[in-house]
Structure formats: C-alpha cells, structure tokens
Amino acid sequence: MREYLLVFLVALSVTYLLTVVAREIALRTGAVAAVRDRDVHAEPIPYLGGLAMLGGLGAAYLVARELPFLSRSEGFVFKDAGVVLLAGALVCAVGVVDDIFDLDALTKLGGQVLAAGLLVVFGVRFWYFPGADGTQFALDDAQGALLTLVLVIGTMNAVNFVDGLDGLASGVVGIGAAAFFLYCYTVSAQNNLTLVTTGALLSAALAGACAGFLPHNFHPARLFMGDSGSMLIGLVLSASALTLTGQFSGMPEVGGNSLFATVLPVLLPISLLMVPIVDLVLAVVRRTRAGRSPMSADKQHLHHRLLEIGHSQRRAVLIMWMWAFTIATGAVLVSLFDSAWVWWSVGSMLALSVALTFVLPRVNRPRKTGLGDTGLPENASVEGRVDEPADEPAGEPADLTSAPAEGVVEASGRAGESTA
C-alpha cells in the first residue's frame, strides 16, 4: 500500500508542476478556449492540461518500475500498463491537435478508434464475459475487440461530454479511479493473490494525476484539460478496468453480493462513470429527437441544469462529485462486502446526494426584491449583462470598459465579420 501511495503522490506532484509548462505551451500555440454561447467561463482559458496529466502518469509509471515491491511483479503488469500509457499518449496527441486546430468530429473519432485499437492489438481487451449464474463465456478475438472498442471509445466521449464546469471531469474521474483502486487491492487480498495488478497501478497513478490537476482547474480555472486531457483520462480509466479480465485466470471470489460479482468486470467501468455516461445518453437522445447531430453542442447538460435550478458553479461541481462518489463507491462496497452497514452507508449517501441536489437550492433561494439573481430587473435577460452583451455575436467580446463608443462599434463589426 505504501508504494501505491508513493505512485499516487508522484503523479500528483509532477502533474501539478507540469501544468505551468502546459499553460505556457497553450498560450504560445493559441490553444485557448474562446468564450462561446454555451460556455460558463467569462474569459478565454488555455487548454492542454492533458499534457501535464500525461507527464504525471508517465513519471508515476517510471517510479513504480524501480520500487522494491512493485518491481518484483510479473512482467505483464508493467507491459500492459505501458501499452495503456502508449495508447493514452496517442489519443492525447490527437486531443492536442484538436485543441489547437479544432478537428472535425469524424477525424477525432478516427484517432479514438486508433488508440483503442492499439489496446486490442497488444492484448488489453475483454477476455471473457460473465454470466448470470457465475459462469464465464470466453470471447473470441472479434467479440473481445468489439466490446473493448465500445467501452473505451464510449468512456472517452462520456468524460469529454461531462467536462463542462471547472474541475468537474477531473474530480469525477479521480473519484472513480480511487474507488477502482480500492476494488483491485481488496479483491486481490481476499483471493490471496498478488497485490500488484495493472488496474491498481494505473488507477493509483490516474487518481494522483487528477488530484494534481485540480488546484489549477477548480473554479476559477487557470487551465482546462481540453480534449487532450478528457480523452486521456477516459482511456486510462476504462483500460485499467479492462485489465481485470486479463489479470485473473478466472472470476475472482468476492465477499459481497454475488450478482454484482458476476457482472462486475462489465458493471464497474460503467458505474465509475455513471454520471457522465447518463449525461452522454441524454444528450444523444435529446439532440436526435430535435433533428440535430448527436455531436452538436448545446447548453442542456446535467451541469447546466444544476446551474439553472439555483446552484453556483462550485456547488454544482461538488454535487456532481457527490453523485460520482455515491455511485462508484457504492458499487465497489456492495461488491466487496456483505454487511448491513454497507447498505445503510450507500442509502445514506444516496439520500444526501438527493437532498443536496434538489433541497439546497430552495433553502438558499434569495428573497424577491424586484431584481433577479443577477441583479437585473426580473423581466431583463441574463444575456443583457455587460460581460455578455445581448447583441454581441459569438466570439471575442468587445472591451466596453477601455474603448470609446466608436471603438465599440468597430469591435462589434469585426466580430460579426469573423463569425459570419
């Protein structure tokens, strides 16, 4: 456990330090998030936080290879972890290009398929599928490859979809990685197996990378992870869950619910990212029913709805973290332990999450004073604020504080030309 803690701290420290470098690279290359209509940030923020996280993961991997206990593990642990980091570097590179040049959706999907295919080629894939009666169904190469592609690509896009508020995606994935580490470590101890597993190593490093990035990304953010980061951490988390089916020769015995145990290799990666996956499914259904492309952007994600019902941006993020913690930790605890305290704990976390989500905005709702929450008259539009002029087209807002009236007109006209 001490060596895993060191892996976590190395990933945290290196990621934290490299964010300064990543921010400078983003500013020099123009990888900056301009303010769009659907965004909640009010000023341009640099991208490329994924580069810092990739550096943290790589440093943790190199340190782990030199530690006394972890270095004595079987060779496939570091081989599989190295393959995952290689695929992560590939998809991170695709994300960097997208953050700078704004790739189209099809090209970005091609990069995701290539990275997921790299995992399949080197054996990081589904090897068996659990049955309801505790049996295992061996998967042939085509079946294992197809399921792997669906899980990995789906997870990458789910994380990308949920990355809409400062600190949201890194917090949700960090919580999921920590819960998955708990599962890997405990299930190995319960089965008297080696405590060194690929899933435990990767999840400890991933949790550290997310924790190291959060101080720079929590509201108000100084750096965004961008697609380079969201796709990277989505791939690493899903791939670390995939290694379960290759780590053990059969279904490991667990001390909790037997139904959860039989479907855990499939259920666990889904439960760890239930919040972004639900958001992804709702977005696809919503856009398809409206006759739009599933990849088209809108402002109706779960985090946007939390803002609409009265939560501040920080509180909305903390509530999403609470839901992620409840679902991910609940699934792991129910799978590992068969005790009444587990169900009471999960039920209490669920009740607290519901209360924080729906009751807290009513308690903190301000009294009506003839002004809305923004300080404007109730019949005024929020878009009429100075920082978001109602008649200003998408793009860079005009500087209303320093330019004379004529300058405002000229700036507005140039913005209109650039977005036409």
C-alpha positions in Angstrom: 0.0 0.0 0.0 2.9 2.4 0.8 4.3 2.0 -2.7 0.9 2.7 -4.3 0.7 5.8 -2.1 4.1 6.9 -3.5 2.9 6.3 -7.0 -0.2 8.5 -6.3 2.0 11.3 -4.8 4.5 11.2 -7.7 1.7 11.5 -10.3 0.1 14.3 -8.2 3.3 16.3 -7.8 4.5 16.0 -11.4 1.1 16.9 -12.8 0.8 19.9 -10.5 4.2 21.2 -11.6 3.8 20.5 -15.3 0.6 22.4 -15.5 2.6 25.6 -15.6 4.5 24.3 -18.6 1.3 23.1 -20.3 -0.3 26.5 -19.8 2.7 28.3 -21.4 2.6 25.9 -24.4 -1.1 26.5 -24.8 -0.6 30.3 -24.8 2.2 30.1 -27.4 0.3 27.8 -29.7 -3.1 29.5 -29.5 -4.8 26.6 -27.7 -7.1 28.8 -25.8 -10.8 28.3 -25.1 -12.7 31.3 -26.5 -15.9 32.2 -24.8 -18.9 30.6 -26.6 -22.6 30.9 -26.0 -22.8 27.5 -24.3 -19.8 28.1 -22.1 -19.9 29.2 -18.5 -16.5 30.8 -18.3 -16.4 34.6 -18.9 -12.8 34.9 -20.3 -10.5 32.8 -22.6 -8.8 30.0 -20.7 -5.8 28.0 -22.0 -6.2 24.3 -22.9 -3.6 21.4 -23.0 -3.9 20.3 -19.3 -3.8 16.8 -20.7 -0.1 17.2 -21.4 0.6 17.8 -17.7 -1.5 14.8 -16.8 0.2 12.6 -19.3 3.6 13.6 -17.8 2.3 12.8 -14.3 1.2 9.3 -15.4 4.5 8.7 -17.2 6.5 9.7 -14.1 4.4 7.5 -11.8 4.9 4.5 -14.2 8.7 5.0 -14.3 9.0 5.4 -10.5 6.8 2.3 -10.0 9.2 0.2 -12.0 12.0 1.0 -9.5 10.1 0.4 -6.3 11.1 -2.8 -4.3 7.7 -4.4 -4.1 6.1 -3.3 -7.4 9.2 -4.1 -9.4 9.0 -7.8 -8.4 5.6 -8.2 -10.0 5.1 -10.4 -13.1 6.2 -8.8 -16.3 2.7 -8.4 -17.8 1.7 -5.8 -15.2 4.2 -3.2 -16.5 3.8 -4.4 -20.1 0.0 -3.8 -20.0 0.4 -0.5 -18.1 3.0 0.6 -20.7 0.6 -0.2 -23.6 -2.2 1.8 -21.9 0.1 4.8 -21.5 1.3 4.5 -25.1 -2.4 4.5 -26.3 -3.0 7.4 -23.9 -0.1 9.3 -25.4 -1.6 8.7 -28.9 -5.1 9.9 -28.0 -3.6 12.8 -26.1 -1.7 13.9 -29.2 -5.0 13.8 -31.2 -6.5 16.0 -28.5 -3.6 18.5 -28.6 -4.1 18.9 -32.4 -7.9 19.3 -31.8 -7.3 21.9 -29.0 -5.1 23.9 -31.4 -6.7 23.4 -34.8 -10.3 22.3 -33.9 -10.6 18.9 -35.7 -13.9 17.7 -37.1 -15.8 15.0 -35.2 -15.0 12.3 -37.7 -11.3 12.8 -37.6 -11.3 12.9 -33.8 -13.3 9.7 -33.7 -10.7 8.1 -36.0 -8.0 9.0 -33.5 -10.0 7.4 -30.7 -10.5 4.2 -32.7 -6.8 4.1 -33.4 -5.9 4.4 -29.8 -8.5 1.8 -28.7 -7.3 -0.5 -31.5 -3.8 -0.2 -30.1 -5.0 -1.6 -26.8 -6.7 -4.5 -28.6 -3.6 -5.4 -30.6 -1.4 -5.6 -27.5 -3.9 -7.7 -25.5 -5.5 -5.1 -23.3 -9.1 -6.1 -24.0 -12.1 -8.1 -22.8 -11.1 -11.8 -22.5 -14.3 -13.2 -21.0 -17.8 -12.1 -20.3 -19.5 -13.1 -17.0 -22.8 -15.0 -17.0 -25.7 -14.6 -14.5 -25.0 -18.0 -12.9 -21.4 -17.2 -12.2 -20.0 -18.9 -15.3 -17.7 -17.3 -17.8 -18.1 -17.0 -21.6 -14.8 -16.9 -23.4 -14.7 -14.3 -26.1 -13.1 -14.8 -29.4 -10.8 -12.1 -30.9 -13.6 -10.3 -32.8 -16.0 -10.2 -29.9 -13.4 -9.0 -27.4 -12.2 -6.3 -29.8 -15.7 -5.0 -30.5 -16.6 -4.8 -26.8 -13.3 -3.2 -26.0 -13.8 -0.5 -28.7 -17.3 0.2 -27.5 -16.2 0.6 -23.8 -13.1 2.6 -24.4 -14.5 5.0 -27.0 -17.7 5.4 -25.1 -15.8 6.3 -21.9 -13.6 8.8 -23.6 -16.6 10.6 -25.1 -18.5 10.4 -21.8 -15.7 12.2 -20.0 -15.4 14.7 -22.8 -19.2 15.4 -22.5 -19.1 16.0 -18.8 -16.1 18.3 -19.0 -18.2 21.5 -18.9 -17.5 23.0 -15.4 -14.2 23.9 -13.8 -12.9 20.8 -12.0 -15.9 18.5 -12.9 -14.3 15.9 -15.2 -11.0 15.6 -13.3 -12.9 15.3 -10.0 -15.4 12.6 -11.3 -12.6 10.5 -12.9 -10.3 10.9 -9.9 -13.1 9.6 -7.6 -13.7 6.7 -10.0 -10.1 5.9 -10.1 -9.8 5.9 -6.3 -12.8 3.6 -6.0 -11.4 1.2 -8.6 -8.1 1.1 -6.8 -10.0 0.1 -3.6 -11.6 -2.7 -5.6 -8.4 -4.0 -7.2 -6.4 -4.0 -4.0 -9.2 -5.6 -1.8 -10.2 -8.3 -4.3 -6.6 -9.4 -4.6 -6.2 -9.6 -0.8 -9.5 -11.5 -0.5 -8.3 -14.1 -3.0 -4.7 -14.4 -1.6 -3.4 -13.2 -5.0 -0.6 -10.8 -5.7 -1.4 -7.3 -4.6 0.3 -5.9 -7.7 -2.2 -5.6 -10.5 -2.2 -3.4 -13.6 -5.6 -1.9 -12.6 -4.3 -0.9 -9.2 -1.2 0.6 -10.6 -3.0 2.6 -13.3 -5.8 3.7 -11.1 -3.5 5.0 -8.3 -1.5 7.0 -10.9 -4.7 8.3 -12.5 -6.1 9.4 -9.2 -2.9 11.2 -8.5 -2.8 13.0 -11.9 -6.4 14.2 -11.4 -5.7 15.4 -7.9 -2.6 17.3 -9.1 -4.5 19.0 -11.9 -7.5 20.0 -9.7 -5.8 23.0 -8.0 -5.3 24.6 -11.4 -8.7 23.6 -12.8 -11.1 24.2 -9.9 -13.2 27.4 -10.2 -12.0 29.9 -11.2 -9.9 27.7 -13.5 -6.5 28.9 -14.8 -6.2 25.9 -17.2 -8.6 23.5 -19.0 -7.7 19.9 -19.6 -9.2 20.1 -23.1 -9.8 17.1 -25.3 -6.2 16.1 -24.8 -7.0 15.5 -21.1 -10.5 14.3 -21.2 -9.8 11.6 -23.8 -6.6 10.6 -22.0 -8.1 10.1 -18.6 -11.2 8.4 -20.1 -9.0 5.9 -21.9 -6.8 5.2 -18.9 -9.7 4.6 -16.6 -11.6 2.3 -19.0 -8.4 0.4 -19.9 -7.5 -0.2 -16.3 -10.9 -1.8 -15.8 -10.3 -4.0 -18.8 -7.2 -5.4 -17.3 -9.3 -7.2 -14.8 -10.3 -9.8 -17.3 -6.7 -10.5 -18.2 -5.2 -10.3 -14.7 -7.1 -13.3 -13.2 -7.4 -16.7 -14.8 -11.0 -16.9 -13.6 -13.6 -14.9 -11.9 -12.2 -13.9 -8.5 -14.2 -14.6 -5.4 -15.5 -11.5 -3.6 -17.1 -11.2 -0.2 -20.1 -9.1 -1.2 -23.2 -9.5 -3.4 -22.8 -12.5 -5.8 -24.9 -10.9 -8.6 -22.6 -7.8 -8.5 -19.6 -10.1 -8.5 -20.6 -11.9 -11.7 -21.2 -8.8 -13.7 -18.5 -6.6 -12.1 -16.0 -6.6 -15.0 -18.7 -5.0 -17.1 -20.6 -3.1 -14.4 -17.6 -1.5 -12.7 -16.3 0.8 -15.5 -19.9 1.8 -16.2 -20.7 2.6 -12.6 -17.5 4.5 -12.1 -18.6 6.9 -14.8 -22.4 6.7 -14.4 -22.8 10.4 -14.2 -21.0 11.3 -17.5 -22.5 8.2 -19.3 -26.0 9.3 -18.3 -25.3 12.8 -19.5 -23.9 11.4 -22.8 -27.0 9.2 -23.4 -29.4 12.0 -22.6 -27.5 14.4 -24.9 -27.7 11.9 -27.8 -31.4 11.3 -27.3 -32.2 15.0 -26.9 -30.3 16.1 -30.0 -31.5 13.2 -32.1 -35.2 14.0 -31.2 -34.6 17.6 -32.2 -33.3 16.6 -35.6 -29.7 17.6 -34.9 -26.4 15.7 -35.0 -25.6 13.9 -31.7 -22.2 15.6 -31.8 -23.7 19.1 -32.0 -23.2 21.2 -28.9 -25.9 22.6 -26.6 -26.3 24.0 -23.1 -28.6 21.4 -21.6 -26.1 19.0 -19.9 -26.6 17.9 -16.3 -24.2 20.5 -15.0 -26.0 23.3 -16.9 -29.3 22.2 -15.4 -27.8 22.4 -11.9 -26.9 26.0 -12.6 -30.4 26.7 -13.9 -32.1 25.5 -10.7 -30.0 27.8 -8.5 -26.6 26.2 -7.7 -23.4 28.2 -8.0 -20.7 26.8 -10.3 -18.6 25.5 -7.4 -21.6 23.9 -5.7 -22.8 22.3 -8.9 -19.4 20.7 -9.3 -19.3 19.4 -5.7 -22.8 17.9 -6.1 -21.7 16.1 -9.3 -18.7 14.8 -7.3 -21.0 13.6 -4.6 -23.1 11.7 -7.1 -20.0 10.2 -8.6 -18.7 9.2 -5.2 -22.1 7.6 -4.2 -22.4 5.5 -7.4 -18.8 4.4 -7.8 -18.1 3.8 -4.1 -21.5 2.2 -3.6 -20.9 -0.3 -6.4 -17.5 -1.2 -5.1 -18.6 -1.6 -1.4 -21.7 -3.7 -2.3 -19.4 -6.0 -4.5 -16.7 -6.4 -1.8 -18.6 -6.7 1.5 -21.8 -8.4 2.6 -22.9 -6.4 5.6 -25.9 -4.3 6.7 -23.6 -1.3 7.3 -22.8 -1.3 3.6 -26.4 -0.9 2.5 -27.0 1.7 5.2 -23.9 3.7 4.1 -25.0 3.6 0.4 -28.5 4.6 1.3 -27.3 7.5 3.4 -25.0 8.7 0.6 -27.9 8.5 -1.9 -30.2 10.4 0.4 -27.6 13.1 1.0 -27.0 13.4 -2.7 -30.7 13.9 -3.5 -31.0 16.5 -0.7 -28.0 18.5 -1.8 -29.3 18.4 -5.4 -32.9 19.4 -5.0 -33.4 20.8 -1.5 -30.4 23.0 -1.1 -31.4 25.5 -3.9 -34.8 26.0 -2.3 -33.2 26.7 1.2 -30.7 29.2 -0.2 -33.1 30.8 -2.7 -32.9 34.6 -2.2 -35.9 36.7 -1.4 -37.5 38.6 -4.3 -36.6 42.2 -4.2 -37.7 43.2 -7.7 -34.4 42.0 -9.1 -33.4 38.6 -10.4 -30.4 36.6 -9.2 -28.2 38.6 -11.5 -29.2 42.0 -10.0 -31.2 42.9 -13.1 -34.9 43.5 -13.3 -37.0 40.3 -13.4 -38.0 40.9 -17.0 -34.5 41.5 -18.1 -32.4 38.9 -20.0 -29.3 37.5 -18.4 -27.6 37.9 -21.8 -28.0 41.7 -21.2 -25.1 41.8 -18.7 -22.1 43.8 -19.6 -19.8 40.7 -19.8 -22.3 39.0 -22.2 -23.9 41.7 -24.4 -27.2 40.6 -25.8 -26.4 41.9 -29.3 -22.8 40.7 -29.3 -22.2 37.7 -31.7 -20.3 34.6 -30.5 -16.5 35.2 -30.3 -14.3 37.6 -28.5 -16.4 40.2 -26.6 -15.7 43.8 -27.2 -13.8 45.7 -24.5 -16.5 48.0 -23.2 -14.5 49.5 -20.4 -11.5 50.9 -22.2 -12.7 51.7 -25.8 -14.6 54.8 -26.8 -18.1 54.5 -28.3 -16.7 54.4 -31.8 -14.3 51.7 -30.9 -17.1 49.6 -29.5 -18.9 49.8 -32.8 -15.8 48.9 -34.8 -15.0 45.9 -32.5 -18.6 44.6 -32.7 -18.4 44.9 -36.5 -15.2 43.0 -36.7 -16.6 40.2 -34.5 -19.6 40.0 -36.7 -17.4 39.6 -39.8 -15.3 36.9 -38.2 -18.3 34.8 -37.3 -20.3 35.3 -40.5 
